[in-house]
């Protein structure tokens, strides 16, 4: 079945109906009519276009565009197809080929040793990127070959280069005099959990300890006699207490997306990210995605969402809620697993024309262990004085 070839044409008219009547009298079918002011757009068969220009001499008609598949056909030219294929090949090349291998270590000998090993494994200039499993096998092979020289090795793919980080193996000198130390409390609190890997535990769960108290002793005692002096190690968790203050302005701005968005592009170099086009929106939020990387350059696609900004005001109630969120973030920023906030209590809250002030008390489960060295001679002297 032959596909009909429709086109859009336009003309400037004063009387739309008169032009349509003339086309009808000349047996020319019109399949769509769009009017913008005194400009009339008509959808007709491509074969009727020459007939219209010849028979309707009272108006001038101009070709606008094709319709349907014929419009796509005109857009997709051999040159455009070639350019698209070339672009895809370049993107594939730039995303799958390595142009630089950076081996990071202060020791030149170690750098050269690892670089040579990587080249033997196929990681070199203009080599094809390897997948995660291949990189792991290469890493394990190099570490196995140089187990007396290398402690740790990591290969990271960054754009079109590999960044290789190394940690040299340090052979411990076993003739070095062994340290002796206690685990002491870094701050006051109530002991909650004790784990000792070396040394003698001298406190119990639920016991209050002050800063500096010995928690795990480096002296191993049996029958009231010191049998061995070691460097104690372990972990003691305790309930400790904090008081923090938060101040926030009573007025704040909210942002709501309007649904309008614009696209932009950016390039990232050593000096930072730089937009290619100036934004056409006054207030907007940006989401970015990586298009491709070329050597040390990264190209981004930006989607800019227009937002409407509105000024809001906290009440004391929702201001305190926001202040508690900020206070939690401040405390949690200092904690590491398994440390955590146990309880909290608002001690004081107030509001004035410009700020909300909130004071919060926290009970926190925290690691209070700290190593403190001692010498055997000093310890023995202390014991003698005590006796």
C-alpha positions in Angstrom: 0.0 0.0 0.0 1.4 3.4 -1.0 1.7 5.9 1.8 0.1 9.3 1.0 2.6 12.2 1.1 1.1 15.1 3.1 2.7 18.5 3.5 1.9 21.7 5.5 1.7 25.0 3.6 0.9 28.5 4.7 -0.5 31.7 3.3 -1.5 35.1 4.5 -5.2 35.8 4.2 -7.9 38.2 5.2 -10.8 35.9 4.5 -10.1 32.3 5.5 -13.4 30.9 4.2 -12.9 32.5 0.7 -9.5 30.6 0.3 -11.1 27.3 1.5 -14.0 27.7 -1.0 -11.5 28.3 -3.9 -9.6 25.2 -3.0 -12.9 23.2 -2.8 -14.0 24.5 -6.2 -10.7 23.4 -7.7 -11.2 19.9 -6.2 -8.3 20.2 -3.8 -8.8 18.4 -0.5 -7.6 20.1 2.7 -7.0 17.6 5.6 -6.2 20.0 8.4 -6.6 23.7 9.0 -4.7 25.8 11.6 -5.2 29.5 11.9 -2.8 31.9 13.7 -4.0 35.5 13.3 -4.0 36.2 9.5 -1.6 33.2 8.8 -3.4 30.1 7.6 -1.7 26.6 7.8 -3.1 23.9 5.5 -2.4 20.2 5.3 -2.7 19.0 1.7 -1.3 16.3 -0.5 2.2 17.0 -1.8 1.0 16.3 -5.3 -1.6 19.1 -5.0 0.9 21.8 -4.0 1.9 22.7 -7.6 -1.8 22.8 -8.6 -2.6 25.2 -5.7 0.2 27.6 -6.6 -1.0 27.6 -10.3 -4.7 27.8 -9.8 -5.0 30.1 -6.7 -3.2 33.2 -7.9 -4.9 35.6 -5.5 -2.7 34.4 -2.6 0.9 33.3 -2.2 1.5 29.8 -0.7 4.7 28.7 1.0 5.9 25.2 1.9 6.4 24.7 5.6 7.2 21.0 6.4 6.3 17.4 5.5 4.0 15.4 7.6 4.4 11.9 9.1 7.1 9.5 8.0 8.2 11.9 5.2 9.1 14.5 7.7 11.3 11.9 9.5 12.8 10.8 6.2 13.9 14.3 5.3 15.4 14.8 8.8 17.4 11.5 8.6 20.0 12.1 5.9 23.0 9.9 5.2 25.3 12.6 6.6 23.3 12.7 9.9 23.4 8.9 10.1 27.1 8.9 9.6 27.6 11.7 12.2 25.4 9.7 14.7 27.4 6.5 14.1 30.7 8.3 14.4 29.5 9.9 17.7 28.4 6.5 19.1 31.8 5.1 18.1 33.6 8.0 19.8 31.5 7.6 23.0 32.2 3.8 23.0 35.9 4.6 22.5 36.1 7.2 25.2 34.2 5.1 27.7 36.1 1.8 27.1 39.7 2.8 26.5 42.3 3.7 29.1 44.7 6.6 28.2 46.6 6.9 31.5 47.6 4.7 34.4 48.4 6.7 37.6 50.3 4.6 40.2 50.3 6.6 43.5 53.1 5.9 46.0 56.0 7.9 47.5 58.5 5.2 46.8 59.7 5.3 43.1 60.9 1.7 43.2 57.5 0.5 44.3 55.8 2.6 41.7 57.9 1.2 38.9 57.5 -2.4 40.2 53.7 -2.1 40.2 53.6 -0.3 36.8 55.6 -3.0 35.1 53.4 -5.7 36.6 50.2 -3.9 35.4 51.6 -3.7 31.9 52.3 -7.4 31.9 48.7 -7.9 32.9 47.4 -5.8 30.0 46.8 -2.5 31.9 48.6 0.1 29.8 48.1 3.1 27.5 45.3 2.6 25.0 44.2 -0.7 26.5 40.5 -1.7 26.8 38.9 -1.3 30.2 38.6 -4.5 32.2 35.6 -5.5 34.3 35.6 -5.8 38.1 36.3 -9.5 38.2 39.4 -9.1 35.9 40.7 -6.2 38.0 40.3 -8.3 41.2 42.3 -11.2 39.6 45.0 -8.8 38.5 45.2 -7.3 42.0 45.4 -10.7 43.7 48.1 -11.9 41.3 50.3 -8.8 41.9 49.8 -9.1 45.7 50.6 -12.8 45.6 53.8 -12.2 43.5 55.1 -9.4 45.7 53.6 -10.5 49.1 56.8 -9.5 50.9 56.7 -6.0 49.4 53.0 -5.1 49.1 50.4 -5.0 51.9 47.5 -3.6 49.9 46.6 -2.6 46.3 43.5 -1.0 44.8 42.7 -0.3 41.1 40.0 2.4 40.6 38.6 3.3 37.2 38.2 7.1 36.9 37.0 8.2 33.5 39.6 7.2 31.0 42.3 6.4 33.5 43.1 3.9 36.2 44.2 5.2 39.6 46.3 2.6 41.4 46.9 3.1 45.2 49.4 1.0 47.1 50.4 0.3 50.7 53.9 -1.0 51.2 54.3 -4.0 53.5 56.3 -3.0 56.6 58.2 -5.9 58.2 57.8 -5.6 61.9 61.0 -5.6 64.0 60.3 -8.2 66.6 63.3 -7.2 68.6 61.6 -3.9 69.3 60.8 -3.6 73.0 57.1 -4.4 73.6 54.8 -1.6 74.8 52.9 -1.7 78.1 49.7 0.2 78.4 46.3 0.4 80.1 42.9 1.2 78.5 41.5 4.2 80.4 38.3 6.2 80.2 38.5 9.2 77.8 35.5 10.7 79.6 33.1 10.1 82.5 30.1 7.8 82.1 28.2 4.6 83.1 29.8 1.5 81.6 27.4 -0.4 79.3 29.5 -3.0 77.5 33.1 -4.3 77.7 35.1 -6.3 75.2 38.7 -7.1 75.9 41.2 -8.7 73.5 44.2 -8.3 75.8 44.6 -7.2 79.4 42.5 -7.6 82.6 39.0 -6.0 82.9 38.8 -4.0 86.1 35.3 -2.4 85.8 31.8 -3.8 85.3 28.6 -3.1 83.4 26.5 -0.4 85.2 29.6 1.1 87.0 30.2 4.8 86.9 33.7 5.8 85.9 35.5 9.1 85.8 37.8 10.4 83.0 41.2 8.8 83.4 40.0 5.7 85.4 41.6 2.4 84.3 39.1 0.2 82.5 41.3 -2.6 81.2 44.6 -3.0 83.0 47.8 -3.9 81.2 48.9 -5.8 84.3 47.9 -9.5 84.5 47.5 -10.3 88.1 47.2 -13.8 89.6 47.0 -14.4 93.4 47.6 -10.7 94.0 50.9 -10.9 92.1 51.7 -9.3 88.7 52.5 -12.1 86.4 52.8 -10.2 83.1 52.8 -6.6 81.8 51.1 -6.1 78.3 49.6 -3.4 76.2 45.9 -3.7 76.9 43.4 -3.6 74.0 39.7 -3.7 73.8 36.5 -1.6 73.6 34.4 -0.1 76.4 31.0 1.4 75.6 29.5 3.7 78.1 26.5 6.1 78.5 27.9 9.7 78.4 26.1 13.0 78.5 26.0 16.1 76.3 24.2 19.4 76.2 24.0 21.2 72.9 22.3 24.4 71.7 20.7 25.2 68.4 19.7 28.6 67.0 17.7 29.0 63.8 16.0 31.9 62.1 12.2 32.2 62.5 11.8 32.9 58.8 12.9 30.4 56.1 12.3 29.8 52.4 10.6 26.8 50.7 11.0 25.8 47.1 8.3 24.3 44.9 8.9 23.0 41.4 6.6 24.6 38.8 6.9 21.8 36.2 9.0 24.0 33.8 12.5 22.7 33.1 15.4 23.5 30.8 18.5 21.6 29.7 22.1 22.7 29.9 25.6 21.2 29.7 28.7 21.5 31.7 32.4 20.5 31.5 34.5 19.6 34.5 38.2 20.3 34.5 40.8 20.6 37.3 39.5 24.1 38.0 36.0 22.9 38.6 32.7 22.6 36.7 31.8 25.2 34.1 28.3 25.6 32.4 28.3 25.9 28.6 25.1 28.0 28.4 23.7 30.7 30.7 20.6 29.5 32.5 17.3 30.8 31.2 15.6 30.3 34.6 15.8 32.7 37.4 15.2 30.3 40.3 15.9 26.6 39.7 17.3 23.3 41.1 19.7 21.2 39.1 20.0 17.5 38.6 23.1 16.3 36.7 24.2 13.1 34.8 27.5 12.2 33.2 27.4 12.1 29.4 31.0 11.0 28.8 34.6 11.5 29.8 37.5 12.5 27.6 41.0 12.3 29.1 40.8 14.5 32.2 37.5 16.2 31.1 34.0 15.1 32.2 31.0 16.3 30.2 27.6 16.6 32.1 24.0 17.0 31.1 22.1 19.4 33.5 18.4 19.3 34.0 17.3 22.6 35.5 13.9 22.6 37.3 12.2 26.0 37.8 11.2 26.6 41.4 9.0 29.1 43.2 10.4 30.4 46.4 8.1 31.3 49.3 8.9 32.9 52.7 7.6 30.9 55.7 7.7 31.4 59.4 8.3 28.9 62.2 6.0 28.6 65.2 7.7 27.6 68.4 6.3 24.1 68.1 7.6 23.3 64.6 10.7 25.4 65.2 11.6 23.1 68.1 11.0 20.0 65.8 13.4 21.4 63.2 16.0 22.3 65.9 15.9 18.7 67.2 16.6 17.4 63.7 19.6 19.8 63.5 20.8 18.9 67.0 20.5 15.1 66.2 22.6 15.7 63.1 25.2 17.5 65.1 25.5 14.7 67.6 25.3 11.9 65.1 28.2 13.4 63.1 30.5 12.6 65.9 29.4 9.0 66.4 30.5 5.8 64.8 28.9 2.3 64.8 27.8 1.0 67.4 27.7 4.4 69.1 24.2 5.9 69.1 21.8 8.4 70.8 20.0 6.7 73.7 17.7 9.5 74.9 17.3 13.3 74.6 15.3 16.0 76.4 14.6 19.6 75.6 15.9 21.7 78.5 15.0 25.2 77.3 13.2 26.8 74.3 12.4 30.3 73.4 11.3 32.4 70.4 11.8 36.1 69.5 11.3 38.1 66.4 14.3 36.7 64.5 15.5 33.4 66.1 14.4 30.3 67.9 16.8 29.1 70.7 16.7 25.5 71.9 18.9 23.7 74.4 18.9 19.8 74.4 20.3 17.2 76.8 21.6 13.9 75.3 22.4 10.6 76.7 24.7 8.8 74.2 26.2 5.3 74.0 29.8 6.0 73.1 33.2 4.3 72.9 35.3 5.8 75.8 38.5 3.7 75.4 41.9 5.4 75.3 45.3 3.8 75.5 47.7 5.2 78.2 51.2 3.8 78.3 53.1 2.9 81.5 56.5 1.6 82.3 57.0 -1.5 84.5 59.5 0.4 86.7 57.1 3.2 87.3 54.3 0.8 88.1 56.4 -1.2 90.5 57.5 2.0 92.3 53.9 3.1 92.8 53.0 -0.3 94.3 56.0 -0.1 96.7 54.9 3.4 97.9 51.3 2.1 98.4 52.5 -0.8 100.5 
